[in-house]
């Protein structure tokens, strides 16, 4: 009787394991299939319209109704916006994370409140950040410009950096901190040791922030404006790739819609390049640490 009961329990566990494995495989197939479908659609519809002229020239008169020119202004605008906002968010977010990890007690009111606050900020839609940044710009007397977009995207990406860094800091062994303090090191010296330990993960945090920054539409729609001119100054409106894609897809002209998919392909290639660079840097740092 006991053997029969034990056999049934084993069969039940094996059946649950098989169902769980099947669900995981199905989920993996769905996610991978969605990725290939999205990339395949962009390649199929955008590659025929992707030319050297399109990525090396600014738009000429009537570009958005099918005439000549390119999206170089939007490419540069997106890169300026994403690089500047990601750099500022990293310079602000990393010290905040280190302070919460090293200078506050783990279960203190300040630490718990700060983490809850950044969790909330992490989930707020970008259009809300755009509205807040727009109010700040009005108060400061700043018009829709590249500077306004940088302010908006910086506010948007700081919670991403802080929450990612918080997860990274949880992986740091407690012994590493204790050894640093036992050798007479200060908290700042412990912070430098920890930063060196999680350096590959910091690249991931920067990548996540950069990807969110370069792909945002709602936030920059209110604060960056749009211009066919090449971005030169911070106080001038600047085009971005997501907005260029949005405006081109809104056109009823098939050629302009094809250019929209080509612009999306350019954006995908930029992000892919950043991902590959980040993985190479992380692998190099990991190999060096080993």
N, C-alpha and C positions, 0 to 999 in steps of 0.2 A: 504493500500500500504506500509506504513511504517512498519507495523507488518510483512508483507510478506518479505520485505527486511531484517529486523532484524532476522527473522527466517532462511533465507538463509545464513546470515553471521554466525549465531550460528552453523548451520549444516556444513558450510565450515570449521569453527574452530574445530569442533568435528572430522571432517574427517581428518584434518591435524594432530590433536592430536593422532588419532587412527593410522595413518600411521607412525608417529614418534615413538609411542610406539611399533608398530610392528617391525620397523627397529632396535630399541634398543634391543628388545628381540631377534631378529635374530642375531644381533652382539654379544650379550652375549652368545647365544647358540654356535655360531661359535668359539668364544674365548675359552669357557669352553670345547667344543668338541675337539679343537686342543690340549689343555692341556692334556686331558684324553688320546687322541690318542698318544701323545709323551710319556707320562709316561707309558701308557699301552704297547707300543712297546718296551720301555726299559726293563720293567718288564718281558714281554713275552720272549724276546730274551736274556736278560742278567741274569735273576734269575737262570736258570739251571746251569750256569757256575760260579756263585758266591759261593765261598767256603772260609772257614776259612784260608786255605793255601794261597789263593790268596791275602787276605788283611793283612796277618801277616808275609809274607816272601818277601824278595827281589828277583828280577828275577835271575834265574840261566842261565847258558849258553844255548842259543837257545830258550829262553822264547818266543820270537817273531816269532818263527817258530813252536810253538806247544809243546815245552818241559816244564819242571816243573818250579816252582817259583811263584812269585806274584808281586804285584804292590805297596808294602809298601813304596818303595823308592819314587814313584810318589806321593803317598798320603802325605808323609811327606814333599816332595819338594813343593807341591802345598800349603800346610798349612803354611810352613815357608814363602813362597813367598807372599801369600795373607795377612797373619797376619802382617808381617813386613811392606809391602807397604801400607796397609790400616792404620796402626798406624801412619806412617810418614805422609801420605796424610792428616789424620785428624789433626795432630799437626800443619801442615802448612795451611790447608784449613780453619779451624775454625777461627784462628786469622785474616786471610785475609777477611773473611766474616764480622767479627765483626768490623774491621777497616773501610770497605766500608760502613757499616751501621751506625756506631757511630762517626767516625772521619772525614767523608767526607759528603758534602751536597748531598742530594738525586739526584738532577738534575745537579750536577757539571760535568765538563768534565772528571775528573778522574774517578768518579763513573760510568758514562755512558760508557767510554772507557773500563774500567776494565770488566764490565758486558758483553760488546760485545766481548771482547777478550776471556773470559771464555766460552761464548756461542759457539764461533768458535772452541775453544780447545775441548769442549764437543763433537762436531760432527766429529772431525778428526778421521779417522780409526786408529786402534791400530797398523797396520803395519807401519804407518808413525812415530808413537812414537818409534817403534822398530828401525827404520832406524836412527832417531835422537839420541836415546840412544846408538846405536851401534857406531855412530860417536863420541859421548862423551867418550865411553869406549876406542876407539882407541886413542883419544887425551890424556886420563888419563893413558893409558897403561894397561887397564883392559881387561882380556880375557873373553870369554863366560863363565858365572858362575852364581851362585845364586845371587851374588851382582849385576851383570849386569841386571838380571831379576827384582830385587827389584827396581833398578833405573828406569827401563822402566815402570813398573806397577805403581810406585809412580807418575811419570809424567802423566800417563793415568788416575789415580783416583783423582788427585787433583781437576780438573775441576768438577768432579762429586760431590765431597764434597762441593765445593764452591757454585755451582749452587743450590744444595739441601738446603744448609744452607741459601742462599739468599731467597729462597721461604719460608723457615721456619721463617725467621726474618720478613717477610711481615705480618705474622700472629700475631706478638707481638702487643698488644694494645699500642697506642701512649701514653695513660694515664700512663702506667707502667713506661715508660721512664721519663715522666714529673714529676711523683711523686718522683722518685728516685733523680732527679736533684733538685726538690724543697726542699727535705730534706737535701740538702747539699752534696749529693753523687757525686763522681767523675765519669768520663766516665768508668773507670775500674770497679768501684763498680756497675754501671749500666749494664756493660757487664756481671758481675757475676749473677746479678738478671735475666737478659735475658736468660743466659745459663741454669739457673735452670728452667725457665719457659718452654723452648723448649727442655728440656732434652730427653723426649720420641722421639721427632723428630730427635734428633741427632743420636739415635740408628738406625733409619731408614736410615739416610745418610751413616752411617758406614756400614750397611747391603748392600746398593746399591754398595758402593765402594768394599766391600769384594766379592760380587757376580761377579762383573766385573773382579776383580783381579784373582779370582780362576778359572774363566772360559775362560780367554784369551789364544789364541793360537798364533796369528800372531806376537804379540810383543815379546813373550818369545822365539819364534822360532829362532830369530836372536841373542838374547842376553843371554839366559840362557843355551843353549846347551842341551845335553841329556846324561844321564849316568845311568848305571844299578846299580851303587853303592849307598849306603845310603848317603844322604846329611849330611856332617859334618862341612864343612868350607865354608865361604862366597866366597872364590876365586876358588871353584871347580864347574864344571858343575853339574847341578841337573835336574832330571826328574820332569815333572809335569803331572797331570792326563790328561789334554786336549791333550798334545803331545803323551802320551801313548795311548790314544784312537785313535788318528790320525794314528799312526804307526801300531796299531793292525788292524784297518779297512783297511789299505793298503795291508794287507796280503791276499793271495788267499786261505789260509787255513781256513775252516769253524770254527774250534775250536778257532783259534786266533780271528776271527771276533766275535765269541760269547763272548770271554773275553773282547773285546772292549765294547760291550753292558753292560757287568758286571761292567767294569770300569766306564762307564757312569752312571750306577745305584749308584755306590759308591759316585761319584761326586754329584749326585742329592740328596742323603741322607745327605751328609755333608751340602749342602746348605739348605736343609729342616731343619736340626738341628739348624743351625744358625738363620734361620727365626723364628723358634719356640722360641728359647732363646730370640731373640730380642723382639718378641711380648710379652713374659712373663715379660721382664724387663720394656717395655713400659707401659704395663697394671699396673704393680706394682707402677711405678712412677706416673702414672695418678691417681691411687687410693690414693696414698700418698698425692698428690697435692690437691685432693678434700677434 
